[in-house]
Amino acid sequence: MHLRNAHGERMHPRPSSRFVNLRTGDRDIDRAFRIAIGDLVGNIVPYKSGLLDRPRAVFVAGLDYDRPWTRDAAINTWNGAGMLLSDVTHNTLLSTLERTEDTTRIAGQYWDAIIWTIGAWWQYLYTGDKEFLALALEATRNSLALLESTEFDASINLFRGPAVYGDGIAAYPDVYVTGRSSSILDWPQFNPQDTSKPGYGIPMHALSTNCVYYYAYVLAERMASELGVPPDPTWSAKAEALKEAINRHFWQPHKGCYRYLVDPFGGCDHQEGLGHCFVLLFGIADAEQAEAIFRNQHVTPSGIPCVWPTFARYESADGMSFGRHSGTVWPHIQGFWAHAAASYGKADLFEHELKKLARHACRDSQFAEIYHPISGEIYGGMQESDQGIREWKSCSRQTWSATGFVRMIFMGLVGMTFEPDSIHFKPLLTEGFKHVRLSHLPYRGMFLDIQIEGPGTQIAEFRINEQPVHPPILPATGAGEQRITIRMMPSR
């Protein structure tokens, strides 16, 4: 049940004097969490667009932005902002929809806009709001139908379009460079003879984007099930066919990883960090493939790179120059990689991302947009512009960088997995963590006080309000303060 103010807006039932707090005994981790919350709250502004009838509180993409972005809205909600400030994520998701006389669809840059569905599903998992879920299903259904008609390539059973979030030309091989333009969206006008039809015209198929389409079909089915309405009878088959096509066209058994792009020009065998995260988190990779990815994914001293290696046009003699979207470290990708590593019990990989990002945030007193993979300094990377290839700015206080760290805590360290009716717990406390407390965490009608004794990767004891519970699951039906205590032990 949602409280509403005089304007009909949802109100989160949080006393103003209290907010979520983290104590781990690691000063950098604790301070970085506070910085993340500060960056998150500092990027709330009034804004009117989409389905918002007047200016309401939304998350903008960062300090250097003045409006929400569709993919950012989805990722920030998914990362945990939908728990912390569900009223704001609700508004932000609504602001990135569009409504005509007869339909509601997802707005934003076309190729990865369907990621909105994932954010909307997690908004439901965090809040239980079925009114919003019904709207989300409508927008998902309509958007899938449109994108199937414009960007689906039936010849190889994949969706066309750039990589998730990869709007900059630095994300792509030389064949996609168009003079001095920095945007992949300019490619069709300079290459009319090579454009794909129908649709926007960019003929590439990207790993991360096809993973998102696969998961959107899966979640559309789940949305319909939760609402008790008939799903589209083709969604399940389309999901399985797309999963098979991803593994057939992208998996490279001789390299033990997935390739980045499939296109008419020979594709690209680089590693896409976000694509690897998604095949792991969405269950597209099987157990053997997953183990190979963890062995073979390149991780830099500063964390997982967005694309590896960088493209040759950005390289320098000293080896310290990298593309804005290739070779650099983006914290929202670190958040997904750390979560995937924790889910598979890869404690060393998880800890590397967690501690590197925390140190960067503490050093800079903010979560920046992008970091240099070697030095760890704030670094915007090289990219084409109207002045030729130059170093770009790394934007300040980037929202999804902050929520990427929140994701590491909620879904990695504390090990929360969310289902429509519950939270499942599987913490990952390495040797440096003996006691973790995450307090006053809002979840539906509850505030959670979670205390974990470690170190360890297996749960020895799980209690809710002092009562032993097995398996370690918190039902979503509770109310008020809920004390969760977990005692960990090393793996056997």
Disulfide bonds with the S-S distance in Angstrom:
none
